């Protein structure tokens, strides 16, 4: 299954430790915390100021009352209505929205992040409010996985790409995944999340959700979220590489949700 509006998929990670008091058991859409994640298709070795499309787009939605989280993955080739900055719209794939706001439009409010947030929040598309965003490129992703010591994924089905590459100018090589449990380091997990030549984008979304779930479980298992100070230390290692509007002051509060 793919998580589309009205079809929620839990990532299998409980977020205990939040006293909901007299709050309702389940948050409505305006009470959830929605964090937009963008994975840029910018290979290792490409300058950071280079235009790039988003290779993956998903929303991490957190319910602070039921203490659960879910992932809403958006297919990269899905056509959406994109605000043009003058009151009109253009139709194009969702994977060009960030690039358009960052490099094509002249001084769009908020740049690329502002445009893709406006696009997702627009009632013509998803009508989902976005509270924060996080943008990573390939190098950031691999570093994150390696920092937590790699992840374990029970690969459900065979997948292969005979000409895979994640760095600029590097020759392609074959990557293969067979069913069964596998421990993946950063480059291996990135390859698993990116390949789609052996099937389609929907299967790739399923693989990305497995990577997200495994990363969350590994981080929680390492007690990265138990201590707000420890979480801030980890965040400090990445804040120069990860583009986000989540400030240091908000990290302890978000961390508390994962205790």
Secondary structure as GFF3:
##gff-version 3
##sequence-region A 1 259
A	DSSP	beta_strand	10	14	.	.	.	ID=ss1
A	DSSP	beta_strand	33	40	.	.	.	ID=ss2
A	DSSP	beta_strand	54	63	.	.	.	ID=ss3
A	DSSP	beta_strand	68	74	.	.	.	ID=ss4
A	DSSP	beta_strand	79	83	.	.	.	ID=ss5
A	DSSP	beta_strand	89	93	.	.	.	ID=ss6
A	DSSP	three_ten_helix	94	96	.	.	.	ID=ss7
A	DSSP	alpha_helix	97	99	.	.	.	ID=ss8
A	DSSP	pi_helix	100	104	.	.	.	ID=ss9
A	DSSP	alpha_helix	111	121	.	.	.	ID=ss10
A	DSSP	beta_strand	132	136	.	.	.	ID=ss11
A	DSSP	alpha_helix	138	147	.	.	.	ID=ss12
A	DSSP	beta_strand	151	155	.	.	.	ID=ss13
A	DSSP	beta_strand	159	164	.	.	.	ID=ss14
A	DSSP	beta_strand	173	177	.	.	.	ID=ss15
A	DSSP	beta_strand	180	184	.	.	.	ID=ss16
A	DSSP	alpha_helix	186	194	.	.	.	ID=ss17
A	DSSP	alpha_helix	201	221	.	.	.	ID=ss18
A	DSSP	alpha_helix	228	238	.	.	.	ID=ss19
A	DSSP	beta_strand	243	244	.	.	.	ID=ss20
A	DSSP	alpha_helix	248	257	.	.	.	ID=ss21
###
